[in-house]
């Protein structure tokens, strides 16, 4: 029996799903830890935090869909599979991927952005902007484009509002059932924002997202919503594919950096003496080396190794995946220093408090004291730093790709899109939409993460008491 697809497990897929498992375990711990549960309930009451979480949810969903890889079977060769590795997201976006053009085209354009030499019916040679092969190809009259766009947007607006109304009704029903209130009273509390969870802010954000997604989906079936690049690829497709790279760079690097920072920082602060000296010597040495140079040296060394062992990396996808994994490891190995210093200082203070001294006097082991008395009081610093560092790591990928030591050139990422835009902006007229798309999608990931970090700081800091 031949399966329709052959599952493929990339290293970055394992990394991302490990992060999902770690996040699930963290949520389970939060639910069963009274202090953390109270802090997160305080977080849920903050409108900006709930709006940020709702806005980040589609990014996470796209990254996970793009992390389920497989090889489709070949219809003309039974038992054989395609050498091309695809993802679930690739299949969902198949129309965007296959409807390519010859070269640049502006957002929602009907004509190419570059002139071509054509021979007219009278035999004369002319330089014209040719019609696109797919963008607006259904229009016989180019003047009908505006009306066609409006015609497609109106049903999308209705669909988005319907999704928002359905979600609102579901939340009202849950509130009415939980508080044993009439449906109208529950709806009034929701509209006033008088709920334990900032549902009003979350529902408004979800409705706006639903309208945007419906509008883009309606237009993308007939137009290139964000235009095309130099080789005619849809920029919307490239922007969506770049989400996985950004999420993996940000979260995968933290998966290595956080354990290093927590273990070394708390050990240095609590034990002191030679342990403290050793940790300080380690991070002082690493901090003395410019981060960009250290990352560049590691990436170039990896490139040299892969060039010398071409047979081991015959698959282009495997080579790009290895470089992405290596970049996560390098950023993680160099990104723990700041948090380590912060946790060392806090551990130096906490070890002198009465409850830690009492636990030591009662004969508890050192690591038990650290696990039960130090780490719970450092959770807010770890989570806050993690969210802030996530934003910095996403931006770092763009900077590293810009200088040529980021992800593999064959990997779709916002950094590579921005790097390519350097030459596109020098054209006349300038090709601006690739840069604008990369910037917009990156901002949509980084800004909510930063807003969520502010809310986490207020909710998780014991000195704030979960209040602002």
Buried (B, 14 or more C-beta within 10 A) or exposed (E): EEEEBBEBEBBBBEBBBEBBEBEEEEEEEBEEBEBBEBBBBBBBBBBBBBBBBBBBBBBBEBBBBBBBBBBBBEEEEEEEBBEEBBBBBBBBBEEBBEBBBBBBBBBBBBBBBBEEEEEEEEEEEEEEBEBBEBBBEEBEEEEEBEEBBEEBBEEBBEBBBEBBEEBBEEBBEEBBEEEEBEEEEBBEBBEEEEBEBBBBBBBBBBBBBBBEBBBBEBBBEBBBBBBBBBEBBBBBBBBBBBBBBBBBBBBBBBBBBBEBBBBBBBBBBBBBEEBBEEBBEBBEEBEEEEBBEBBBEBBEEBBEEBEEEEEEBEBBBBBBBBBBBBBBBBBBBBBBBBBBBBBBBBBBEBBEEEEBEEBBEEEBEEEEBBEEBBBEBBBBBBBBBBBBBBBBBBBBBBBBBBEEBBBBEEBBBBBBBBBBBEEBEEEEEEBBBBBBBBBEBBEBBBEBBBBBBBBBBBBBBEEBEBEE
